[in-house]
């Protein structure tokens, strides 16, 4: 088990470091899982196969279809028409030894699943996606259009946790197939025996063609990423903080992820806020999605004062080596002072996140270890789909507060729970949903 854990976490580290109604955004199952002009369902046909591997070319097709369907709503620097895709790695992940978010009985089964890491190079940099190379769960696992900086150890550790959750969601989908594979095969063979013309077992290309035709994206801008800012913790966002850190390039404390998350939530709703006698000009702060050294001095000063004001009001703790930390429910305190509100912190709950975003109310999320290390960010969008067996395929769109780096869609399991004994995730996840003006 120790060897597996080492292998899996090492794999995730490589994945990270190599990255250079109003209709919901829904994937519809057009045929209720039944092949057009065929008597067998998609998963019945898959059950008859000996090899579930999806080729690189088909994995690229899945990613391109996914990107083209959502690109209009993404606040990404990339232009899909100018994107160059390249498979940069393949990971064979053990299927039955992976740590879970809930305690599980010991499993003696074996087997692997294939995951492709596909780089997406565009005019302004690059991003990447993790794509399942397995017909038992052929979907995008994580879609991260922009990776624009080298991650610190702290950020790498947290991102590894998010990818762990997304990969687990895919593994569990495949496990559910494995649990009913024998009954699916029996059903498939029974149906085939009654066909007047017996169809041959589908090849990968035929199955993927059906998969792509059965899954379509219904466009809507309602629940795509809502926030337009891509703010960060360093310069110039921290330009009004004390210069007590001589080993840092600007000598200043970091603004802090909790402070940045609160600031980005405020920026979306643009509350009337006066700091040091000057009203915050949200329109100017949001004229571009980022603020940098070439931005107007007035803009840099305003965002600096905003970050400093939030930090003071929530009692942020500044350190040079361990970053800047805030307490649980700091966002409640800060929003109240700005004429805004949100719910008190609660444990992670997908249905609550879903209902909040449906009302166009952002969700503040945080994840902390027992040592109070962690990260805070904003969930500003989601995507819901239907797999060929009509089960939900769910993604949340995370705005990480890292200057746009690693914002993107991460698959989750709707029923995912972090409560109770036995979970092996390093972090405990919580949310403050229903951010809004009073």
GILIN-V81171 format. One record per residue. RES is the residue in three letters. PSI is psi in whole degrees, -180 to 180 (none if undefined). Layout:
# GILIN-V81171
RES&PSI ; RES&PSI
This chain:
# GILIN-V81171
UNK&-41 ; UNK&-39 ; UNK&-40 ; UNK&-47 ; UNK&-42 ; UNK&-43 ; UNK&-45 ; UNK&-46 ; UNK&-35 ; UNK&-40 ; UNK&-45 ; UNK&-37 ; UNK&-40 ; UNK&-42 ; UNK&-44 ; UNK&-49 ; UNK&-24 ; UNK&-6 ; UNK&91 ; UNK&none ; UNK&142 ; UNK&119 ; UNK&136 ; UNK&164 ; UNK&96 ; UNK&145 ; UNK&122 ; UNK&139 ; UNK&99 ; UNK&-30 ; UNK&16 ; UNK&38 ; UNK&4 ; UNK&131 ; UNK&139 ; UNK&127 ; UNK&19 ; UNK&151 ; UNK&-15 ; UNK&141 ; UNK&167 ; UNK&-51 ; UNK&-26 ; UNK&-41 ; UNK&-39 ; UNK&-36 ; UNK&-21 ; UNK&-6 ; UNK&155 ; UNK&-22 ; UNK&124 ; UNK&5 ; UNK&135 ; UNK&134 ; UNK&162 ; UNK&-42 ; UNK&-39 ; UNK&-35 ; UNK&-39 ; UNK&-40 ; UNK&-43 ; UNK&-43 ; UNK&-43 ; UNK&-41 ; UNK&-42 ; UNK&-47 ; UNK&-45 ; UNK&-29 ; UNK&-22 ; UNK&-10 ; UNK&-31 ; UNK&-27 ; UNK&-7 ; UNK&136 ; UNK&64 ; UNK&153 ; UNK&-15 ; UNK&148 ; UNK&112 ; UNK&-35 ; UNK&-20 ; UNK&17 ; UNK&134 ; UNK&125 ; UNK&141 ; UNK&123 ; UNK&118 ; UNK&-10 ; UNK&159 ; UNK&133 ; UNK&123 ; UNK&105 ; UNK&127 ; UNK&135 ; UNK&-37 ; UNK&7 ; UNK&-2 ; UNK&137 ; UNK&146 ; UNK&166 ; UNK&-14 ; UNK&158 ; UNK&141 ; UNK&156 ; UNK&155 ; UNK&137 ; UNK&135 ; UNK&3 ; UNK&165 ; UNK&177 ; UNK&157 ; UNK&165 ; UNK&153 ; UNK&135 ; UNK&129 ; UNK&140 ; UNK&119 ; UNK&120 ; UNK&142 ; UNK&103 ; UNK&133 ; UNK&-175 ; UNK&-32 ; UNK&11 ; UNK&-140 ; UNK&162 ; UNK&-166 ; UNK&167 ; UNK&149 ; UNK&124 ; UNK&129 ; UNK&126 ; UNK&44 ; UNK&124 ; UNK&-19 ; UNK&-16 ; UNK&61 ; UNK&93 ; UNK&171 ; UNK&130 ; UNK&-43 ; UNK&140 ; UNK&109 ; UNK&91 ; UNK&-20 ; UNK&122 ; UNK&108 ; UNK&4 ; UNK&159 ; UNK&133 ; UNK&142 ; UNK&167 ; UNK&-40 ; UNK&-44 ; UNK&-39 ; UNK&-42 ; UNK&-43 ; UNK&-41 ; UNK&-35 ; UNK&-39 ; UNK&-43 ; UNK&-43 ; UNK&-34 ; UNK&-44 ; UNK&-45 ; UNK&-43 ; UNK&-41 ; UNK&-39 ; UNK&-42 ; UNK&-43 ; UNK&-41 ; UNK&-33 ; UNK&-43 ; UNK&-38 ; UNK&-39 ; UNK&-38 ; UNK&-46 ; UNK&-35 ; UNK&-27 ; UNK&10 ; UNK&-43 ; UNK&-42 ; UNK&-35 ; UNK&-43 ; UNK&-42 ; UNK&-44 ; UNK&-42 ; UNK&-45 ; UNK&-36 ; UNK&-42 ; UNK&-42 ; UNK&-36 ; UNK&-20 ; UNK&-4 ; UNK&139 ; UNK&-38 ; UNK&112 ; UNK&125 ; UNK&148 ; UNK&160 ; UNK&136 ; UNK&140 ; UNK&167 ; UNK&-45 ; UNK&-42 ; UNK&-43 ; UNK&-42 ; UNK&-35 ; UNK&-42 ; UNK&-44 ; UNK&-45 ; UNK&-35 ; UNK&-28 ; UNK&-18 ; UNK&119 ; UNK&150 ; UNK&130 ; UNK&112 ; UNK&139 ; UNK&145 ; UNK&1 ; UNK&-41 ; UNK&17 ; UNK&171 ; UNK&124 ; UNK&-42 ; UNK&149 ; UNK&-3 ; UNK&151 ; UNK&64 ; UNK&164 ; UNK&-175 ; UNK&-18 ; UNK&-154 ; UNK&139 ; UNK&8 ; UNK&-27 ; UNK&19 ; UNK&-13 ; UNK&7 ; UNK&163 ; UNK&146 ; UNK&72 ; UNK&11 ; UNK&85 ; UNK&-21 ; UNK&-9 ; UNK&153 ; UNK&-39 ; UNK&-2 ; UNK&2 ; UNK&157 ; UNK&154 ; UNK&147 ; UNK&-35 ; UNK&136 ; UNK&-37 ; UNK&-40 ; UNK&-44 ; UNK&-41 ; UNK&-44 ; UNK&-44 ; UNK&-41 ; UNK&-33 ; UNK&-44 ; UNK&-42 ; UNK&-34 ; UNK&-40 ; UNK&-16 ; UNK&59 ; UNK&156 ; UNK&119 ; UNK&127 ; UNK&124 ; UNK&127 ; UNK&36 ; UNK&2 ; UNK&127 ; UNK&138 ; UNK&127 ; UNK&89 ; UNK&-37 ; UNK&-41 ; UNK&-40 ; UNK&-28 ; UNK&11 ; UNK&-37 ; UNK&158 ; UNK&-18 ; UNK&157 ; UNK&128 ; UNK&-171 ; UNK&-24 ; UNK&-3 ; UNK&156 ; UNK&145 ; UNK&-38 ; UNK&-37 ; UNK&-45 ; UNK&-42 ; UNK&-43 ; UNK&-45 ; UNK&-33 ; UNK&-45 ; UNK&-36 ; UNK&-48 ; UNK&-42 ; UNK&-43 ; UNK&-46 ; UNK&-47 ; UNK&-42 ; UNK&-43 ; UNK&-30 ; UNK&2 ; UNK&42 ; UNK&143 ; UNK&117 ; UNK&131 ; UNK&156 ; UNK&-38 ; UNK&-32 ; UNK&11 ; UNK&-167 ; UNK&130 ; UNK&153 ; UNK&162 ; UNK&165 ; UNK&142 ; UNK&16 ; UNK&-34 ; UNK&-32 ; UNK&-45 ; UNK&-50 ; UNK&-43 ; UNK&-39 ; UNK&-37 ; UNK&-15 ; UNK&16 ; UNK&29 ; UNK&178 ; UNK&164 ; UNK&170 ; UNK&155 ; UNK&159 ; UNK&138 ; UNK&167 ; UNK&156 ; UNK&132 ; UNK&115 ; UNK&-43 ; UNK&-38 ; UNK&-42 ; UNK&-46 ; UNK&-49 ; UNK&-37 ; UNK&-49 ; UNK&-31 ; UNK&-28 ; UNK&11 ; UNK&38 ; UNK&117 ; UNK&162 ; UNK&127 ; UNK&131 ; UNK&150 ; UNK&157 ; UNK&128 ; UNK&148 ; UNK&176 ; UNK&-21 ; UNK&11 ; UNK&24 ; UNK&148 ; UNK&-154 ; UNK&152 ; UNK&143 ; UNK&-179 ; UNK&131 ; UNK&118 ; UNK&12 ; UNK&169 ; UNK&167 ; UNK&131 ; UNK&136 ; UNK&175 ; UNK&126 ; UNK&168 ; UNK&-20 ; UNK&14 ; UNK&8 ; UNK&154 ; UNK&142 ; UNK&114 ; UNK&133 ; UNK&145 ; UNK&147 ; UNK&118 ; UNK&129 ; UNK&104 ; UNK&-18 ; UNK&29 ; UNK&39 ; UNK&28 ; UNK&-19 ; UNK&129 ; UNK&13 ; UNK&144 ; UNK&-173 ; UNK&127 ; UNK&126 ; UNK&141 ; UNK&166 ; UNK&127 ; UNK&-36 ; UNK&7 ; UNK&132 ; UNK&142 ; UNK&10 ; UNK&160 ; UNK&166 ; UNK&158 ; UNK&-16 ; UNK&145 ; UNK&7 ; UNK&145 ; UNK&-29 ; UNK&152 ; UNK&126 ; UNK&141 ; UNK&167 ; UNK&151 ; UNK&94 ; UNK&179 ; UNK&46 ; UNK&131 ; UNK&168 ; UNK&153 ; UNK&none
